[in-house]
Amino acid sequence: MSLERRSIGIVEDDPIMGESLVQRLKLEGAKVTWWRDGASALAGLGQERRHAVICDIRLPDLNGEDVFKAASGSSAPPFLFITGHADIDQAVRLMRSGAGDYVTKPFEMEDFLDRLSGIVSEAPTADGSLGVSPAMREVESLLCRVAKVGSTVLIGGETGTGKDVAARFLHSAASLEPVSFMAVNCAAIPADLLESELFGHERGAFSGATRRHAGYVERAAGGTLFLDEIAEMRIDLQAKLLRLIEDRTYTRVGGEQSLRFEGRMVTATNADLGSRVKEGRFREDLFYRINVVSVRMPPLRERRDDIPWLLDRAFAEFAARSPDPPRGLSAMAEEAALAHDWPGNVRELRNRVERAATLALGPWIMPADLFPEHGQDAMAQHQMPSLEEARLALERRHITRALQASGGEIGAAARLLGLGRTTLWEKMRRLGLKPAD
């Protein structure tokens, strides 16, 4: 993928290496910011969204891992780490925690650019992806296609499936320049205040309106207006929203001047809007206007391949906040997570991992830490797999993750695992794995 017009950050204290990267990336058409220490990088990342960050692992004040953990969050860019051979283990750990990729010194510039382009193209949002399962890859592909046009999008799915994350993914994929993303939870704002919060109001429009107030629509400007729980909006307000979509105009409460809306509208709901229309609780014309492109977020029970991936990311995030976090999730905890139905979906998973990372009594998170309601004897109620079966299952999942991280490229996966290509091929043959897995 071309790097033209992409905003790239470089965290590198070596003046020769830094200057070389800046010059080459500018030749590729990228907008480049160069920070010479970790503190400057964190300050800069907090001011502007980047499409990727190139980061040396060894820095004068912090190390690259510190920068990555501090920058991790819903608006963090993908990281490409530069490392020496002595730091490869750390780079692999960072990859498991959600980093985009790493290169070892010395490297060929063309190979470096290919790896950078790979994480930029696959990661228009912070953590680079919505998931690793085929179902979520299809959702990503659809959102990336829709991002190229301004169509209104309706995101459906159960509570906790990540509809807001999908909306932010769409926003980031569509925007080369930093623009506003305004999220409105229609169910969280009292019905009599929602119109004012959405469209704004003029001074004196009602009792207590002592000054003009810019609503979410106005603040979204040329960015994205995300209306979550759209099914909970009052019928009378739905009519005004319809006008906003059809005419791209709106009026503040108590105002007369018609204002333009230049942004994209994305809506989401966990309700069946078709049934709401039949019941007379949702306008049919509005339903068709917001449902130009429909995206369904599958529940976690339908995409179990994402569970280990989500566990790793959630643990990395919450462990970074703890002064004495566990080392990680045990294989038994992962097995218990894979067997769970996750009625609360991704939100439930994150909550359970946060609790376990905070309250786990041992060095590793165990099933009872994730599912305390099952009791300490929960595992005894199930047939325990043999040690060899558990080892092979863990090895299979670990290789699968490396293949997913490398896009199925055997050489890159072998480097991640610290194996030779031939050894990896032999293990894959024995475990019945193919590069596509």
N, C-alpha and C positions, 0 to 999 in steps of 0.2 A: 504494500500500500504506500502511496506517496505521502511524504511528510510535509508537503506544501501546506502552509497556513496553519500547521499544528503548533501548539504552544508547548515547548519542551523545557523542563528545568534540569539543570546540571548541578550536582553537588560534588565538587572535586577541588581538593586543596593543591594538587600538583599543577603549577602554572602552565607547564608544557602540554600536559594531557588536556587540561581544561581548554586552553586556547585552540588546540587541534580539534577538539570536539565542537566547539563553538563555530569555528570556521566551516567545518564540513557540514554541520546541520544547517547553517545559514545558506550554504550552496544548494542544499536540498529544498530550500524554501521555507524552513521552519522558523518560527519566532522563538528565540532562545534567551533564557535567563540563566546566568552563571552565579552560583553561590559558592564561596570558598570555605564555608564551615557549616556545621549542622544547625546552629542557632539561627543563622541568616536564612537557611533554607526553610525552616519551620515558620519563620516570620513571613517569608514570601509566599509560602503555600497557603497561608491563612488569608492572604489578600486577593489571590486570583487563582482560578481553576486552570490546571495544566492537563494536557492530554497524556503526558508521561513524564516521569522523572528518572534521570540517569544518576545513580548514586554510588560513589566509592564506599566500600565497607569501612575502610580506615580513614577517619577524619581527625583533625586536630583537637576538637572539643568533644563531640559525641562520636559514636560509630554509626554506620549506616543502618544497623538494626534499630538503634534508638530513634533515628529519624523516621524510619518506616513505621514503627509502632506508634510514635506520637502523631504521625500524619494519618494513621488509619481511621477510617470513618466513612460516612455516607458520601462525602465529597472528595475523597482522596484519590489521586491518580494512580495508575499502575506504575510499579517501580522496575527498572532494569538495573541490577547491581553489577558493579565492576569489582572483581576480586582477584587476589593472588591465589596460588594453589594451596597455601596454608589456611585459607579461609573458606574452602569449598564446602566443608561441613556446615558452616554457618549459613552459606548461601542456600544450600539445600533446605535447611530449616526455615529460612525465609520464604522459599518457594512453597513449602507446606503451609506456611502461615498466610499465603495469599499474594506474595510478590509475583510480578509478571514473569521475569526471567533473570538470568545472570550470564555474564561472560567472564572468562579468565584472562588475565594479562600474561603475555602479550596477545592481542587479538588482531585479526584482519578487519579492516574498516568495513568491507562489504558484508562480512558475516555479522558484524556489529549492527549495521544499518538494517539488515534483514530481521534480526531479533527485535530491534526497536520497533520496526514497522509492524511486526507481528503482534506485539502487545498493544500498540496504538489501535490497530485495526480491530482487534478482538475485545478491546476494553474502552468503549466510549464513556463508561462510568468508572466510579472509583475502584470497586473491587474487581472490575474487569469482566464480570459475567454474572448472569442470574442463576447459573447452575451448570452442572456438567451432564445432566441427564438428557437423553434425546428430546424429551418433552420441553425442557427449558431452552434447549438450543433452538427448537422451532419457534418458541416465543421470542427469543432474542432476534432471530432472523426476520420475523414479521415486524417487530418494532423497528429494526434498522431500516427495513424497506419503507415503512410508514414515515420514518423520520425525514425522508427526502421530500415529502409533500406536507401540506398543511392540514390534512384531513382531521376532523374531529374523531377522537378515539374513546371507546367505552371499554374499560377493563373490568371484567367480572371475575368472580371467584369467592371461595369461602373466606371467612374471617381469618386473618393471620397468614394468608398465602403470599403476601408481599406485593399487593397492588400498588402501594405508594412507591415501592422500590422500582417496579416496572415503569411507573410514570416518570420517575427521575432518570431511569435508563433512557427512555425515549427522549426526554428533554436534552440530556447530554449528547446523545447521538445526533440530534438535530442541530446543535448549537456549536459552531466553531469559536464563537466569541462568548465571553461571560454575559449571560442575560438572566433576567429574573425568573425564578420558579416560585410561584405562590400557591401554597397548598391550603385548601379550605375544607374542614370537616363539617359538612352540612348538619350532621347529627349532634355535634358538640356545641354549636352556637344556638342560643335560644331563638325560636322562630321569629319573634317580634324584632330581633336585632339583626337577623341574617341579611335582610335587604340592605340595611345601612352598611354593614360590614362588607358586603359584596360590592355594592355600587357606590358607596360613599354617601356623604350628605353635605348640604350647604349649612352655613351658620344660620341658626334660627329655624331650622327645618322642624324641630320638635323640642320639647322641654329638655334642657340640658345640652343642646347642641350649641355650644358657645363659640365654635370655630368650624371652618370647613374641614372635612375629613375625607382623605383619599381612601377609597375602598380597595379590595383585593384586585378587582378588574383593572383599575387605574395603575396600581403598583406593578401588575404583571407586565405592563407596557408591551414590548415586542417579544416577551418570553412566553412562558407556559402558565396557564391558569388551570390548576388541578382541583376539581371538585369531587371530593371523596364522599361516600354515602349519599349520592345524588338522589336516591329513592326517598330520602327523608325530607326533601324540600317541599314546602307548601305549594298547593296548586296555583295560587295567585302569583307567587314568585316564579313559578315555572314559566308563566306567560312572558315575564320580563326577560328570563333567561333565553327563551326562544327568540325574542327580538334581538338579543345580543348576538346570537349565532347567525341568524338570517341576515340582519342588516349591518352587523358589526358595529352597532351603535348602542349607547346606553345613556341614561340621565341620572345624575346624583339625586338622592332623596331631597325634595324641596327645591330642586333646581329646574331650570328651563333649557339650558344649553345642552345640545346633543353632542356627546363625545364619541370618539372613534376607539375601537378596540382592535389592535393590530397583532395580537398574540395568537397562540394555539390553545384550544380548549381540550383538556383531557378529563374524563369523568370516570368514576369507579363506583361499584356497588356490590354487595354480597346478596342482594335481593333479586328475585325474578321479576324484572321490569315488565315482561309480557303479561304476567299475572296481575301486576299492579295496574296496568293499562285496562285490562278487562274489568277490574274492580272499580275503576274510575278514580283511582288514587294517583295516577300518573298520566300526564297528557300524551296522547298517542303521537301527535305531531312532534313533540319534543323528543320522544323516544326515538323516532326515526332520524331526527337531526343529530342526536349525539351518538347514534349507533352506526355511523358511516363505516368505521372499521371496528370490529369487535375482537377483543383479545381476552382469552380465558386463561387465568392463572390456575394451573392444576394443583390440587391438594398434595400435601407431602406424601401421603400414602400411595399416590399414583406415580411418584418419582423417587423411589427409595435410593436410587443411585446418588441423589443429592445429599442424603443424610450424612455420610462421613465428611463430605466436602463442607457442609454447613456447620457440622460439629467443630471441625478444625478452625474455621474462620471465627466462629463465636468464641471458642476457647482462646484463640490468639488475642482477640479484642478484650475479653474480660480479664484474662490473666495479666495483661499489660497494666491494668488498673490496680492490681493487688500487690502489696508489698512482699508477700510470700506465697505465690501461686503454686498449685500442684505442677508436676512435670508434664502432665497431659492426661488424655483419656485412656484408660486401660482397654485392652481388646474385649474384655467382658462387658464393659460399659458400652462400647460400640455395638456389640452383638445385641445388647438389651435395647439400644436405640433403634436398631434395624427391625427388631421384633415389635416395636411399639406402633400403634396406629396414628398417633399424633393428631388428635381431634382439633387441637389449637394451631396446627400447622407450624410454620416457621417461627411465629411469635412464641409459641409454647416451647419450641426447641431452644430458642435463645434465652428464655426465662429460666429453663431448667439448667442450661449450661452456666448461666450467670450465678445461680444459686450454688451449683456444685463447685465452681471455681472459687467461690468465696468461703464455703463451709466444709469442703472436703477435709476429712481428718487425716488421711494418708497422703503419701507422695503422688499417688495416681487416683484419678476420679474413677470410682467403682459404680456398679449398677445402683446400689442403694443411695449414692450421692445424687444421681440423676432422677431416680424414682423412689424417694423416701417413703411414699405411701404404700409401696409394695412390701416394706419391711426388710430386715436383714436376711430373712430366710427365703427371699423371692427366688434366688437362683437355685435353691435346693428343690424347688417344686418342678424344675425342668431337668431333663436329661442333660448331664454335663458332657460336652464333646471331649474326645480324647485330646491330649496335649498335642499330638501330631496333627489332628484335624484343626485345632485352633491355630497352630503355627502356619499350616498351609493356607487357611482362610485369611489370616492376617497378611501373609506374603502376597497372596493373590490381590487383595485390595490395595496393598502398597504399590505393587507394579501397575495396577490399573490406574491409580492416581498419577503415577509418573507418565504413563502413556497419554492420559488426558491432558496433563500439563504441557507435554511436548507435541500435542497435536498428532500423536501416533508415530512420530519420528523416532525410530529405534535408537539411533545414536544419541540423541538428546536425552531420551529416557534413561539410557544406560549411564550417562554422565550424572543425571540427577540421583541415581541409585548407587553410584560408586562402583558400577560393574563394567565388565567388558561386554561388547556387543554379542559375542558368541555365548557368554554365560547367560546374558539376558534372554537370548533366543531359546536356549535350552530350558530355562526356567519357564518361559512362556509356553513352550511345547508341552512340558510336563503338566502345567496347570491348565492347558486348553485355552490359552489366551491368544488373541490376534491383535495386530496393531490398531484395528478399528475399535477395540474394546477400551 
